[in-house]
Amino acid sequence: MSKCENLEQVAEILEDNGPFNPNQTFDTVEQLVDALVDLGNTDKVFVRHDDHLGLKSDLPSDFLATPLAEIDEEKFESEIKAVLDQANIIIPLSKRELSEYDMEEIREDKQSRGDDIDD
């Protein structure tokens, strides 16, 4: 998989008819970031990567409220880079096959949090 180079590419992967959120579209950056963070919180990704946890809180509200179709790439260059950096880690991790080691790590993590390991 090639790296996402803009937010529109991330949206295309995550939204309508994609494997992650079928029948969903994103109007604002915030909706896109929420979906990306949700994907990052899945066991399959979280077992290997948790740097996305502070992503949304680190982004300014005016950036999050911006419609995807109207994003000012110059004004929000560093914010866009932060989202793309996370997307280019989270999306490939979500598409990979879990190893036995990964599954054991997930079980151990769930046990340490008191979650039901049969989920």
C-alpha positions, 0 to 999 in steps of 0.5 A: 500500500502506498502512503497517503499524501493528503486528507482526501486519500485518507478519507477515500480509504476510510469512508464509503465502500471502504473496508472500515466504515462502509456507507460513511462519508466525512464532511469535516476534518474532525469526522475523519480524525474521529474515524482514524482514531477509532480505527487506531483503537481497534485491537489489531492496531492498538497492540502495535501502536498507540501514538494516535491517542492524543491526536485529536486533542493536539489539533486546533478546533478551527482545523477540526471544524474545517470542511475537507473540501475547503482545507487550506493546505498551507495554513494547516500544513503541520496539522495535516502532516500529523494526521497523515503520519498517523494514517500512514501507520494506522491504516497498514496496521489495520490491514495486516494479519495478526500473528500468534504473538499479536493475539497473545499481546492483545489477550494480555492487554485485555487482562491487564485492563480487566476486560473479558478476553473472550471478546 
